[in-house]
């Protein structure tokens, strides 16, 4: 891990990563064959995370463009947003090896803005 190395070298740093709820997969063997299951690695939480409710952003996903003529009579294009998620920050301290340097790994976790879009679900 880069932030761990920087901490051990006593170089101040902040790393930023996406915090995935599920790891890629958890492997197992059943009847002699490899099987994959979702790895719920954060199911019981992460005791090293420091929640940062004061740091969050809305991120817009998907959408389309709308062409129109603006007030000056010029051609204009407007981006129409479709969906959004909230990105919430969590910090994890990363202590260097045998030094007093502790850097921060900032984890960005996506959260729903609305609990559930029943209208969108029912339209499919």
Phi and psi in radians as a Rosetta constraint file:
Dihedral C 1 N 2 CA 2 C 2 CIRCULARHARMONIC -1.103 0.35
Dihedral N 2 CA 2 C 2 N 3 CIRCULARHARMONIC -0.767 0.35
Dihedral C 2 N 3 CA 3 C 3 CIRCULARHARMONIC -1.113 0.35
Dihedral N 3 CA 3 C 3 N 4 CIRCULARHARMONIC -0.619 0.35
Dihedral C 3 N 4 CA 4 C 4 CIRCULARHARMONIC -1.090 0.35
Dihedral N 4 CA 4 C 4 N 5 CIRCULARHARMONIC -0.795 0.35
Dihedral C 4 N 5 CA 5 C 5 CIRCULARHARMONIC -1.106 0.35
Dihedral N 5 CA 5 C 5 N 6 CIRCULARHARMONIC -0.765 0.35
Dihedral C 5 N 6 CA 6 C 6 CIRCULARHARMONIC -1.110 0.35
Dihedral N 6 CA 6 C 6 N 7 CIRCULARHARMONIC -0.678 0.35
Dihedral C 6 N 7 CA 7 C 7 CIRCULARHARMONIC -1.098 0.35
Dihedral N 7 CA 7 C 7 N 8 CIRCULARHARMONIC -0.778 0.35
Dihedral C 7 N 8 CA 8 C 8 CIRCULARHARMONIC -1.136 0.35
Dihedral N 8 CA 8 C 8 N 9 CIRCULARHARMONIC -0.540 0.35
Dihedral C 8 N 9 CA 9 C 9 CIRCULARHARMONIC -1.482 0.35
Dihedral N 9 CA 9 C 9 N 10 CIRCULARHARMONIC 0.047 0.35
Dihedral C 9 N 10 CA 10 C 10 CIRCULARHARMONIC 1.053 0.35
Dihedral N 10 CA 10 C 10 N 11 CIRCULARHARMONIC 0.673 0.35
Dihedral C 10 N 11 CA 11 C 11 CIRCULARHARMONIC -1.839 0.35
Dihedral N 11 CA 11 C 11 N 12 CIRCULARHARMONIC 2.045 0.35
Dihedral C 11 N 12 CA 12 C 12 CIRCULARHARMONIC -1.078 0.35
Dihedral N 12 CA 12 C 12 N 13 CIRCULARHARMONIC 2.360 0.35
Dihedral C 12 N 13 CA 13 C 13 CIRCULARHARMONIC -2.784 0.35
Dihedral N 13 CA 13 C 13 N 14 CIRCULARHARMONIC 2.779 0.35
Dihedral C 13 N 14 CA 14 C 14 CIRCULARHARMONIC -2.289 0.35
Dihedral N 14 CA 14 C 14 N 15 CIRCULARHARMONIC 2.185 0.35
Dihedral C 14 N 15 CA 15 C 15 CIRCULARHARMONIC -1.769 0.35
Dihedral N 15 CA 15 C 15 N 16 CIRCULARHARMONIC 2.614 0.35
Dihedral C 15 N 16 CA 16 C 16 CIRCULARHARMONIC -2.235 0.35
Dihedral N 16 CA 16 C 16 N 17 CIRCULARHARMONIC 2.253 0.35
Dihedral C 16 N 17 CA 17 C 17 CIRCULARHARMONIC -2.468 0.35
Dihedral N 17 CA 17 C 17 N 18 CIRCULARHARMONIC 2.856 0.35
Dihedral C 17 N 18 CA 18 C 18 CIRCULARHARMONIC -1.518 0.35
Dihedral N 18 CA 18 C 18 N 19 CIRCULARHARMONIC 2.318 0.35
Dihedral C 18 N 19 CA 19 C 19 CIRCULARHARMONIC -1.646 0.35
Dihedral N 19 CA 19 C 19 N 20 CIRCULARHARMONIC 1.785 0.35
Dihedral C 19 N 20 CA 20 C 20 CIRCULARHARMONIC -1.444 0.35
Dihedral N 20 CA 20 C 20 N 21 CIRCULARHARMONIC 2.376 0.35
Dihedral C 20 N 21 CA 21 C 21 CIRCULARHARMONIC -1.186 0.35
Dihedral N 21 CA 21 C 21 N 22 CIRCULARHARMONIC -0.644 0.35
Dihedral C 21 N 22 CA 22 C 22 CIRCULARHARMONIC -2.042 0.35
Dihedral N 22 CA 22 C 22 N 23 CIRCULARHARMONIC 2.353 0.35
Dihedral C 22 N 23 CA 23 C 23 CIRCULARHARMONIC -1.256 0.35
Dihedral N 23 CA 23 C 23 N 24 CIRCULARHARMONIC 3.027 0.35
Dihedral C 23 N 24 CA 24 C 24 CIRCULARHARMONIC -0.986 0.35
Dihedral N 24 CA 24 C 24 N 25 CIRCULARHARMONIC -0.992 0.35
Dihedral C 24 N 25 CA 25 C 25 CIRCULARHARMONIC -2.952 0.35
Dihedral N 25 CA 25 C 25 N 26 CIRCULARHARMONIC 2.856 0.35
Dihedral C 25 N 26 CA 26 C 26 CIRCULARHARMONIC -1.982 0.35
Dihedral N 26 CA 26 C 26 N 27 CIRCULARHARMONIC 2.200 0.35
Dihedral C 26 N 27 CA 27 C 27 CIRCULARHARMONIC -1.602 0.35
Dihedral N 27 CA 27 C 27 N 28 CIRCULARHARMONIC 2.623 0.35
Dihedral C 27 N 28 CA 28 C 28 CIRCULARHARMONIC -2.625 0.35
Dihedral N 28 CA 28 C 28 N 29 CIRCULARHARMONIC 2.967 0.35
Dihedral C 28 N 29 CA 29 C 29 CIRCULARHARMONIC -2.100 0.35
Dihedral N 29 CA 29 C 29 N 30 CIRCULARHARMONIC 2.196 0.35
Dihedral C 29 N 30 CA 30 C 30 CIRCULARHARMONIC -2.303 0.35
Dihedral N 30 CA 30 C 30 N 31 CIRCULARHARMONIC 2.157 0.35
Dihedral C 30 N 31 CA 31 C 31 CIRCULARHARMONIC 0.928 0.35
Dihedral N 31 CA 31 C 31 N 32 CIRCULARHARMONIC 0.646 0.35
Dihedral C 31 N 32 CA 32 C 32 CIRCULARHARMONIC 1.436 0.35
Dihedral N 32 CA 32 C 32 N 33 CIRCULARHARMONIC 0.024 0.35
Dihedral C 32 N 33 CA 33 C 33 CIRCULARHARMONIC -2.013 0.35
Dihedral N 33 CA 33 C 33 N 34 CIRCULARHARMONIC 2.548 0.35
Dihedral C 33 N 34 CA 34 C 34 CIRCULARHARMONIC -1.296 0.35
Dihedral N 34 CA 34 C 34 N 35 CIRCULARHARMONIC 2.349 0.35
Dihedral C 34 N 35 CA 35 C 35 CIRCULARHARMONIC -2.238 0.35
Dihedral N 35 CA 35 C 35 N 36 CIRCULARHARMONIC 2.575 0.35
Dihedral C 35 N 36 CA 36 C 36 CIRCULARHARMONIC -1.974 0.35
Dihedral N 36 CA 36 C 36 N 37 CIRCULARHARMONIC 2.472 0.35
Dihedral C 36 N 37 CA 37 C 37 CIRCULARHARMONIC -2.308 0.35
Dihedral N 37 CA 37 C 37 N 38 CIRCULARHARMONIC 2.732 0.35
Dihedral C 37 N 38 CA 38 C 38 CIRCULARHARMONIC -1.072 0.35
Dihedral N 38 CA 38 C 38 N 39 CIRCULARHARMONIC 2.386 0.35
Dihedral C 38 N 39 CA 39 C 39 CIRCULARHARMONIC -1.714 0.35
Dihedral N 39 CA 39 C 39 N 40 CIRCULARHARMONIC 1.797 0.35
Dihedral C 39 N 40 CA 40 C 40 CIRCULARHARMONIC -1.498 0.35
Dihedral N 40 CA 40 C 40 N 41 CIRCULARHARMONIC 1.138 0.35
Dihedral C 40 N 41 CA 41 C 41 CIRCULARHARMONIC -1.193 0.35
Dihedral N 41 CA 41 C 41 N 42 CIRCULARHARMONIC -0.312 0.35
Dihedral C 41 N 42 CA 42 C 42 CIRCULARHARMONIC -1.885 0.35
Dihedral N 42 CA 42 C 42 N 43 CIRCULARHARMONIC 0.281 0.35
Dihedral C 42 N 43 CA 43 C 43 CIRCULARHARMONIC -0.954 0.35
Dihedral N 43 CA 43 C 43 N 44 CIRCULARHARMONIC -0.662 0.35
Dihedral C 43 N 44 CA 44 C 44 CIRCULARHARMONIC -1.796 0.35
Dihedral N 44 CA 44 C 44 N 45 CIRCULARHARMONIC 0.254 0.35
Dihedral C 44 N 45 CA 45 C 45 CIRCULARHARMONIC 1.496 0.35
Dihedral N 45 CA 45 C 45 N 46 CIRCULARHARMONIC 3.120 0.35
Dihedral C 45 N 46 CA 46 C 46 CIRCULARHARMONIC -2.240 0.35
Dihedral N 46 CA 46 C 46 N 47 CIRCULARHARMONIC 1.891 0.35
Dihedral C 46 N 47 CA 47 C 47 CIRCULARHARMONIC -1.154 0.35
Dihedral N 47 CA 47 C 47 N 48 CIRCULARHARMONIC -0.253 0.35
Dihedral C 47 N 48 CA 48 C 48 CIRCULARHARMONIC -1.552 0.35
Dihedral N 48 CA 48 C 48 N 49 CIRCULARHARMONIC -0.177 0.35
Dihedral C 48 N 49 CA 49 C 49 CIRCULARHARMONIC -1.323 0.35
Dihedral N 49 CA 49 C 49 N 50 CIRCULARHARMONIC 2.436 0.35
Dihedral C 49 N 50 CA 50 C 50 CIRCULARHARMONIC -1.948 0.35
Dihedral N 50 CA 50 C 50 N 51 CIRCULARHARMONIC 1.927 0.35
Dihedral C 50 N 51 CA 51 C 51 CIRCULARHARMONIC -1.144 0.35
Dihedral N 51 CA 51 C 51 N 52 CIRCULARHARMONIC 2.443 0.35
Dihedral C 51 N 52 CA 52 C 52 CIRCULARHARMONIC -2.162 0.35
Dihedral N 52 CA 52 C 52 N 53 CIRCULARHARMONIC 1.305 0.35
Dihedral C 52 N 53 CA 53 C 53 CIRCULARHARMONIC -1.100 0.35
Dihedral N 53 CA 53 C 53 N 54 CIRCULARHARMONIC -0.302 0.35
Dihedral C 53 N 54 CA 54 C 54 CIRCULARHARMONIC -1.406 0.35
Dihedral N 54 CA 54 C 54 N 55 CIRCULARHARMONIC -0.159 0.35
Dihedral C 54 N 55 CA 55 C 55 CIRCULARHARMONIC -2.100 0.35
Dihedral N 55 CA 55 C 55 N 56 CIRCULARHARMONIC 1.814 0.35
Dihedral C 55 N 56 CA 56 C 56 CIRCULARHARMONIC -2.691 0.35
Dihedral N 56 CA 56 C 56 N 57 CIRCULARHARMONIC 2.715 0.35
Dihedral C 56 N 57 CA 57 C 57 CIRCULARHARMONIC -2.436 0.35
Dihedral N 57 CA 57 C 57 N 58 CIRCULARHARMONIC 2.649 0.35
Dihedral C 57 N 58 CA 58 C 58 CIRCULARHARMONIC -1.650 0.35
Dihedral N 58 CA 58 C 58 N 59 CIRCULARHARMONIC 2.319 0.35
Dihedral C 58 N 59 CA 59 C 59 CIRCULARHARMONIC -2.055 0.35
Dihedral N 59 CA 59 C 59 N 60 CIRCULARHARMONIC 2.268 0.35
Dihedral C 59 N 60 CA 60 C 60 CIRCULARHARMONIC -1.713 0.35
Dihedral N 60 CA 60 C 60 N 61 CIRCULARHARMONIC 2.337 0.35
Dihedral C 60 N 61 CA 61 C 61 CIRCULARHARMONIC -2.147 0.35
Dihedral N 61 CA 61 C 61 N 62 CIRCULARHARMONIC 2.316 0.35
Dihedral C 61 N 62 CA 62 C 62 CIRCULARHARMONIC 1.273 0.35
Dihedral N 62 CA 62 C 62 N 63 CIRCULARHARMONIC 3.041 0.35
Dihedral C 62 N 63 CA 63 C 63 CIRCULARHARMONIC 2.477 0.35
Dihedral N 63 CA 63 C 63 N 64 CIRCULARHARMONIC -2.915 0.35
Dihedral C 63 N 64 CA 64 C 64 CIRCULARHARMONIC -2.721 0.35
Dihedral N 64 CA 64 C 64 N 65 CIRCULARHARMONIC 2.931 0.35
Dihedral C 64 N 65 CA 65 C 65 CIRCULARHARMONIC -1.794 0.35
Dihedral N 65 CA 65 C 65 N 66 CIRCULARHARMONIC 2.576 0.35
Dihedral C 65 N 66 CA 66 C 66 CIRCULARHARMONIC -2.136 0.35
Dihedral N 66 CA 66 C 66 N 67 CIRCULARHARMONIC 2.171 0.35
Dihedral C 66 N 67 CA 67 C 67 CIRCULARHARMONIC -1.632 0.35
Dihedral N 67 CA 67 C 67 N 68 CIRCULARHARMONIC 2.422 0.35
Dihedral C 67 N 68 CA 68 C 68 CIRCULARHARMONIC -2.775 0.35
Dihedral N 68 CA 68 C 68 N 69 CIRCULARHARMONIC 3.040 0.35
Dihedral C 68 N 69 CA 69 C 69 CIRCULARHARMONIC -1.809 0.35
Dihedral N 69 CA 69 C 69 N 70 CIRCULARHARMONIC 2.224 0.35
Dihedral C 69 N 70 CA 70 C 70 CIRCULARHARMONIC -1.414 0.35
Dihedral N 70 CA 70 C 70 N 71 CIRCULARHARMONIC -3.063 0.35
Dihedral C 70 N 71 CA 71 C 71 CIRCULARHARMONIC -1.105 0.35
Dihedral N 71 CA 71 C 71 N 72 CIRCULARHARMONIC -0.427 0.35
Dihedral C 71 N 72 CA 72 C 72 CIRCULARHARMONIC -1.526 0.35
Dihedral N 72 CA 72 C 72 N 73 CIRCULARHARMONIC 0.039 0.35
Dihedral C 72 N 73 CA 73 C 73 CIRCULARHARMONIC 1.414 0.35
Dihedral N 73 CA 73 C 73 N 74 CIRCULARHARMONIC 0.254 0.35
Dihedral C 73 N 74 CA 74 C 74 CIRCULARHARMONIC -1.750 0.35
Dihedral N 74 CA 74 C 74 N 75 CIRCULARHARMONIC 2.626 0.35
Dihedral C 74 N 75 CA 75 C 75 CIRCULARHARMONIC -1.117 0.35
Dihedral N 75 CA 75 C 75 N 76 CIRCULARHARMONIC 2.342 0.35
Dihedral C 75 N 76 CA 76 C 76 CIRCULARHARMONIC -2.457 0.35
Dihedral N 76 CA 76 C 76 N 77 CIRCULARHARMONIC 2.684 0.35
Dihedral C 76 N 77 CA 77 C 77 CIRCULARHARMONIC -2.173 0.35
Dihedral N 77 CA 77 C 77 N 78 CIRCULARHARMONIC 2.325 0.35
Dihedral C 77 N 78 CA 78 C 78 CIRCULARHARMONIC -2.112 0.35
Dihedral N 78 CA 78 C 78 N 79 CIRCULARHARMONIC 2.337 0.35
Dihedral C 78 N 79 CA 79 C 79 CIRCULARHARMONIC -1.500 0.35
Dihedral N 79 CA 79 C 79 N 80 CIRCULARHARMONIC 2.179 0.35
Dihedral C 79 N 80 CA 80 C 80 CIRCULARHARMONIC -1.792 0.35
Dihedral N 80 CA 80 C 80 N 81 CIRCULARHARMONIC 2.018 0.35
Dihedral C 80 N 81 CA 81 C 81 CIRCULARHARMONIC -1.279 0.35
Dihedral N 81 CA 81 C 81 N 82 CIRCULARHARMONIC 2.545 0.35
Dihedral C 81 N 82 CA 82 C 82 CIRCULARHARMONIC -1.834 0.35
Dihedral N 82 CA 82 C 82 N 83 CIRCULARHARMONIC -1.008 0.35
Dihedral C 82 N 83 CA 83 C 83 CIRCULARHARMONIC -2.285 0.35
Dihedral N 83 CA 83 C 83 N 84 CIRCULARHARMONIC 2.833 0.35
Dihedral C 83 N 84 CA 84 C 84 CIRCULARHARMONIC -2.511 0.35
Dihedral N 84 CA 84 C 84 N 85 CIRCULARHARMONIC 2.648 0.35
Dihedral C 84 N 85 CA 85 C 85 CIRCULARHARMONIC -2.261 0.35
Dihedral N 85 CA 85 C 85 N 86 CIRCULARHARMONIC 2.807 0.35
Dihedral C 85 N 86 CA 86 C 86 CIRCULARHARMONIC -1.809 0.35
Dihedral N 86 CA 86 C 86 N 87 CIRCULARHARMONIC 2.223 0.35
Dihedral C 86 N 87 CA 87 C 87 CIRCULARHARMONIC -1.734 0.35
Dihedral N 87 CA 87 C 87 N 88 CIRCULARHARMONIC 2.038 0.35
Dihedral C 87 N 88 CA 88 C 88 CIRCULARHARMONIC -1.910 0.35
Dihedral N 88 CA 88 C 88 N 89 CIRCULARHARMONIC 2.383 0.35
Dihedral C 88 N 89 CA 89 C 89 CIRCULARHARMONIC -1.532 0.35
Dihedral N 89 CA 89 C 89 N 90 CIRCULARHARMONIC 2.509 0.35
Dihedral C 89 N 90 CA 90 C 90 CIRCULARHARMONIC -2.412 0.35
Dihedral N 90 CA 90 C 90 N 91 CIRCULARHARMONIC 2.429 0.35
Dihedral C 90 N 91 CA 91 C 91 CIRCULARHARMONIC -1.939 0.35
Dihedral N 91 CA 91 C 91 N 92 CIRCULARHARMONIC 2.480 0.35
Dihedral C 91 N 92 CA 92 C 92 CIRCULARHARMONIC -2.190 0.35
Dihedral N 92 CA 92 C 92 N 93 CIRCULARHARMONIC 2.080 0.35
Dihedral C 92 N 93 CA 93 C 93 CIRCULARHARMONIC -1.209 0.35
Dihedral N 93 CA 93 C 93 N 94 CIRCULARHARMONIC 2.392 0.35
Dihedral C 93 N 94 CA 94 C 94 CIRCULARHARMONIC -2.111 0.35
Dihedral N 94 CA 94 C 94 N 95 CIRCULARHARMONIC 1.819 0.35
Dihedral C 94 N 95 CA 95 C 95 CIRCULARHARMONIC -1.420 0.35
Dihedral N 95 CA 95 C 95 N 96 CIRCULARHARMONIC 2.368 0.35
Dihedral C 95 N 96 CA 96 C 96 CIRCULARHARMONIC -1.282 0.35
Dihedral N 96 CA 96 C 96 N 97 CIRCULARHARMONIC 2.815 0.35
Dihedral C 96 N 97 CA 97 C 97 CIRCULARHARMONIC -1.438 0.35
Dihedral N 97 CA 97 C 97 N 98 CIRCULARHARMONIC 2.060 0.35
Dihedral C 97 N 98 CA 98 C 98 CIRCULARHARMONIC 1.001 0.35
Dihedral N 98 CA 98 C 98 N 99 CIRCULARHARMONIC 0.572 0.35
Dihedral C 98 N 99 CA 99 C 99 CIRCULARHARMONIC -2.405 0.35
Dihedral N 99 CA 99 C 99 N 100 CIRCULARHARMONIC 3.004 0.35
Dihedral C 99 N 100 CA 100 C 100 CIRCULARHARMONIC -1.731 0.35
Dihedral N 100 CA 100 C 100 N 101 CIRCULARHARMONIC 0.289 0.35
Dihedral C 100 N 101 CA 101 C 101 CIRCULARHARMONIC -1.603 0.35
Dihedral N 101 CA 101 C 101 N 102 CIRCULARHARMONIC 2.295 0.35
Dihedral C 101 N 102 CA 102 C 102 CIRCULARHARMONIC -2.296 0.35
Dihedral N 102 CA 102 C 102 N 103 CIRCULARHARMONIC 2.000 0.35
Dihedral C 102 N 103 CA 103 C 103 CIRCULARHARMONIC -1.715 0.35
Dihedral N 103 CA 103 C 103 N 104 CIRCULARHARMONIC 3.109 0.35
Dihedral C 103 N 104 CA 104 C 104 CIRCULARHARMONIC -2.115 0.35
Dihedral N 104 CA 104 C 104 N 105 CIRCULARHARMONIC 2.331 0.35
Dihedral C 104 N 105 CA 105 C 105 CIRCULARHARMONIC -1.846 0.35
Dihedral N 105 CA 105 C 105 N 106 CIRCULARHARMONIC 1.981 0.35
Dihedral C 105 N 106 CA 106 C 106 CIRCULARHARMONIC -1.531 0.35
Dihedral N 106 CA 106 C 106 N 107 CIRCULARHARMONIC 2.113 0.35
Dihedral C 106 N 107 CA 107 C 107 CIRCULARHARMONIC -1.782 0.35
Dihedral N 107 CA 107 C 107 N 108 CIRCULARHARMONIC 2.232 0.35
Dihedral C 107 N 108 CA 108 C 108 CIRCULARHARMONIC -1.826 0.35
Dihedral N 108 CA 108 C 108 N 109 CIRCULARHARMONIC 2.075 0.35
Dihedral C 108 N 109 CA 109 C 109 CIRCULARHARMONIC -1.978 0.35
Dihedral N 109 CA 109 C 109 N 110 CIRCULARHARMONIC 2.262 0.35
Dihedral C 109 N 110 CA 110 C 110 CIRCULARHARMONIC -1.361 0.35
Dihedral N 110 CA 110 C 110 N 111 CIRCULARHARMONIC 2.392 0.35
Dihedral C 110 N 111 CA 111 C 111 CIRCULARHARMONIC -2.310 0.35
Dihedral N 111 CA 111 C 111 N 112 CIRCULARHARMONIC 2.613 0.35
Dihedral C 111 N 112 CA 112 C 112 CIRCULARHARMONIC -1.207 0.35
Dihedral N 112 CA 112 C 112 N 113 CIRCULARHARMONIC 2.452 0.35
Dihedral C 112 N 113 CA 113 C 113 CIRCULARHARMONIC -1.382 0.35
Dihedral N 113 CA 113 C 113 N 114 CIRCULARHARMONIC -0.690 0.35
Dihedral C 113 N 114 CA 114 C 114 CIRCULARHARMONIC -2.003 0.35
Dihedral N 114 CA 114 C 114 N 115 CIRCULARHARMONIC 2.716 0.35
Dihedral C 114 N 115 CA 115 C 115 CIRCULARHARMONIC -1.149 0.35
Dihedral N 115 CA 115 C 115 N 116 CIRCULARHARMONIC -0.770 0.35
Dihedral C 115 N 116 CA 116 C 116 CIRCULARHARMONIC -2.941 0.35
Dihedral N 116 CA 116 C 116 N 117 CIRCULARHARMONIC 2.420 0.35
Dihedral C 116 N 117 CA 117 C 117 CIRCULARHARMONIC -1.682 0.35
Dihedral N 117 CA 117 C 117 N 118 CIRCULARHARMONIC 1.533 0.35
Dihedral C 117 N 118 CA 118 C 118 CIRCULARHARMONIC -1.130 0.35
Dihedral N 118 CA 118 C 118 N 119 CIRCULARHARMONIC -0.640 0.35
Dihedral C 118 N 119 CA 119 C 119 CIRCULARHARMONIC -1.099 0.35
Dihedral N 119 CA 119 C 119 N 120 CIRCULARHARMONIC -0.802 0.35
Dihedral C 119 N 120 CA 120 C 120 CIRCULARHARMONIC -1.131 0.35
Dihedral N 120 CA 120 C 120 N 121 CIRCULARHARMONIC -0.682 0.35
Dihedral C 120 N 121 CA 121 C 121 CIRCULARHARMONIC -1.118 0.35
Dihedral N 121 CA 121 C 121 N 122 CIRCULARHARMONIC -0.764 0.35
Dihedral C 121 N 122 CA 122 C 122 CIRCULARHARMONIC -1.311 0.35
Dihedral N 122 CA 122 C 122 N 123 CIRCULARHARMONIC -0.298 0.35
Dihedral C 122 N 123 CA 123 C 123 CIRCULARHARMONIC -1.396 0.35
Dihedral N 123 CA 123 C 123 N 124 CIRCULARHARMONIC -0.195 0.35
